[in-house]
Amino acid sequence: GVDLVALARYAGEKEPGLLPGVSSAAAGEAIHYQYHSYGCGLALVRYDALLAEARVLRFDVVTDQGKSLNPAIDLGQVHGAALMGLGYMLTEALEFDPSDGSLRSQGTWEYKPPSAADMPEEFNVTFLAHAENPAGVFGSKAVGEPAILASSAVHAALRHAVREVRSEAARIARTAGDSHPKAAEFVHLDVPATPDALAEAAGVGADAFTLYTPRDLTVDDDADLR
């Protein structure tokens, strides 16, 4: 078969204006894209180590739309793409039968796409200013899938949260003359960061927690709870 690079070069030579930046089909010459889209994401998360559940408290996304043709439509596209990315990062785990390779997670009982309840509590989207694209239609850029990548900020924030849980568990273990097995390890957190993956990464079991009843609590006790 013809690989995609060879196909692109061939099409560029047949139609010189079809692929901007492709001037020759010479072997080994790099193909230049018409333009790049830029963006970034910043996430604030809350991780409940007892329940192994994560919540996105705030999510800020900056995207490069060039000169947006319709900011309202572009905003909706960014919201949808970012939430799609959160599903990839947090909930949408695929499970396969090891005996025959068939997909086990074929319904929403096993496969968990994000819902409205999974939206960040605060969700801010900003379009990069003064970024008109001279190679785009009326100065615009593509919108949609690029914002999916911003959701990686949520995964990075959760890794920081897991590291803090490990540090706290190690501190408590030291007071009891013990140690935490993962305190100094690199935080490996699978994607998606499901409750099982988070619990495995944190290395903290239910026995590490103390159950308080209302009558046990004092002002000082309450200040120490997490």
C-alpha positions in Angstrom: 0.0 0.0 0.0 0.9 3.7 -0.2 1.6 5.3 3.2 0.0 8.6 4.1 3.2 10.6 3.6 3.7 9.2 0.1 0.0 9.9 -0.7 0.2 13.5 0.5 3.3 14.1 -1.6 1.7 12.6 -4.6 -1.4 14.7 -4.2 0.6 17.8 -3.7 2.5 17.3 -6.9 -0.7 16.6 -8.9 -2.5 19.6 -7.3 0.1 22.2 -6.3 -2.3 24.3 -4.3 -4.0 21.4 -2.6 -1.5 21.0 0.3 0.1 24.4 1.2 3.7 24.0 2.1 4.3 21.0 -0.1 6.6 22.2 -2.9 8.3 19.0 -4.0 8.0 15.2 -3.8 11.7 14.8 -3.2 12.5 11.9 -1.0 13.0 12.8 2.7 11.6 16.3 2.4 9.4 17.2 5.4 5.7 18.2 4.8 4.7 21.5 6.4 1.2 22.0 7.6 -0.8 25.1 6.6 -1.0 26.3 10.2 -0.9 25.1 13.8 -3.5 25.5 16.6 -2.3 26.3 20.1 -3.9 26.1 23.5 -3.4 25.2 27.1 -5.4 24.0 30.1 -5.2 24.6 33.8 -7.1 22.4 36.2 -8.0 22.5 39.9 -9.1 19.1 41.2 -10.3 17.5 44.5 -9.3 13.9 45.2 -11.1 12.0 47.9 -8.6 9.3 49.0 -11.2 7.4 51.0 -13.6 7.0 48.1 -11.0 7.2 45.4 -13.1 9.8 43.6 -12.0 12.8 41.7 -13.8 16.1 41.1 -12.8 18.9 38.7 -13.4 22.1 40.7 -12.1 24.5 38.1 -11.0 24.1 34.5 -9.5 27.0 32.5 -8.9 26.5 28.8 -7.2 28.9 26.4 -7.6 28.0 22.7 -6.2 29.6 19.5 -9.2 30.1 17.1 -7.5 32.6 14.9 -10.2 35.2 14.2 -13.3 33.3 15.3 -16.1 33.4 12.7 -18.8 32.7 15.3 -17.6 32.8 18.9 -20.8 31.2 20.2 -20.4 28.2 18.0 -16.7 27.9 18.7 -17.3 28.2 22.5 -19.7 25.2 22.3 -17.2 23.2 20.3 -14.5 23.9 22.9 -16.8 22.9 25.8 -17.8 19.7 24.0 -14.2 18.8 23.1 -12.9 19.5 26.6 -15.6 17.4 28.3 -14.9 14.6 25.8 -11.3 14.8 26.8 -12.3 14.6 30.5 -14.1 11.3 29.7 -11.0 9.9 28.2 -8.9 11.1 31.2 -11.3 10.0 34.0 -14.0 7.5 33.2 -14.1 5.9 29.8 -12.3 2.6 30.4 -12.4 -0.2 27.9 -12.4 -3.7 29.2 -11.7 -6.8 27.1 -12.3 -10.5 27.7 -8.9 -12.0 27.9 -10.1 -15.3 26.5 -11.4 -14.1 23.1 -10.6 -10.3 23.0 -14.3 -9.3 22.9 -15.3 -6.0 24.4 -16.8 -6.3 27.8 -17.7 -2.6 28.4 -20.5 -2.4 25.8 -23.0 -0.4 27.8 -23.2 2.5 30.2 -23.2 0.1 33.1 -19.6 -0.7 32.4 -18.5 2.1 30.1 -18.9 5.6 31.6 -19.1 8.5 29.3 -19.2 11.9 31.1 -22.6 13.4 31.9 -23.7 16.9 32.9 -22.9 16.0 36.5 -19.2 15.5 35.5 -18.8 19.1 34.2 -16.2 21.2 36.1 -17.8 23.3 38.8 -16.2 26.3 37.2 -15.4 26.1 33.5 -13.7 29.1 31.8 -12.8 29.3 28.1 -10.7 32.1 26.6 -9.9 32.6 22.9 -6.3 33.7 22.2 -6.5 37.4 21.4 -4.9 39.1 18.3 -4.2 35.7 16.6 -5.7 36.2 13.2 -4.7 33.4 10.9 -3.5 34.6 7.5 -3.8 31.1 6.0 -7.3 30.4 7.3 -10.8 31.3 6.0 -11.3 34.9 6.9 -8.5 34.6 9.5 -10.1 31.6 11.3 -8.7 28.3 12.6 -10.2 24.8 13.0 -12.2 24.3 16.2 -13.3 21.2 18.0 -10.9 18.3 18.6 -7.8 20.5 19.6 -9.4 21.3 23.0 -9.5 17.6 23.8 -5.8 17.9 24.6 -6.4 20.5 27.3 -7.9 17.8 29.4 -4.5 16.3 30.0 -4.2 19.1 32.6 -6.7 17.3 34.8 -4.6 14.1 34.7 -1.5 16.1 35.7 -3.4 17.7 38.5 -4.6 14.3 39.8 -1.0 13.1 39.8 -0.1 16.0 42.1 -3.1 15.2 44.3 -2.0 11.5 44.5 1.5 12.6 45.4 0.1 14.7 48.3 -1.9 11.7 49.5 1.2 9.6 49.5 3.1 12.3 51.4 0.4 12.5 54.1 0.2 8.7 54.4 4.0 8.5 54.8 3.9 11.2 57.5 1.3 9.3 59.4 3.1 6.0 59.0 6.3 7.5 60.3 4.6 8.6 63.5 3.6 5.0 64.0 7.1 3.7 63.3 6.1 2.4 59.9 6.6 3.5 56.2 4.5 4.0 53.1 5.5 1.6 50.3 5.0 4.2 47.5 6.1 7.4 49.3 9.2 7.9 47.1 8.0 6.3 43.9 7.2 8.1 40.7 3.5 8.6 40.5 2.3 6.4 37.7 -1.4 7.0 37.1 -3.2 5.2 34.3 -5.5 6.8 31.8 -8.4 6.9 32.4 -7.9 7.7 36.1 -10.8 5.7 37.3 -11.3 5.2 41.1 -9.5 1.9 40.8 -6.5 3.5 39.1 -6.4 6.3 41.6 -6.6 3.9 44.6 -3.8 1.8 43.1 -1.6 4.9 42.5 -2.2 6.3 46.0 -1.5 3.0 47.7 -3.8 4.0 50.6 -6.4 1.5 51.8 -9.4 2.0 54.0 -7.4 0.9 57.1 -5.5 4.1 56.9 -8.5 6.2 57.9 -10.1 6.7 61.2 -13.9 6.8 61.5 -15.2 9.7 63.6 -18.7 9.9 64.9 -20.2 13.3 65.7 -19.8 12.8 69.4 -16.1 12.1 68.9 -15.4 15.4 67.1 -14.0 18.5 68.8 -12.8 21.7 67.2 -9.3 20.4 67.1 -10.3 17.1 65.6 -12.3 18.7 62.9 -9.4 20.9 62.0 -7.3 17.8 61.3 -9.8 16.1 59.1 -9.2 16.1 55.3 
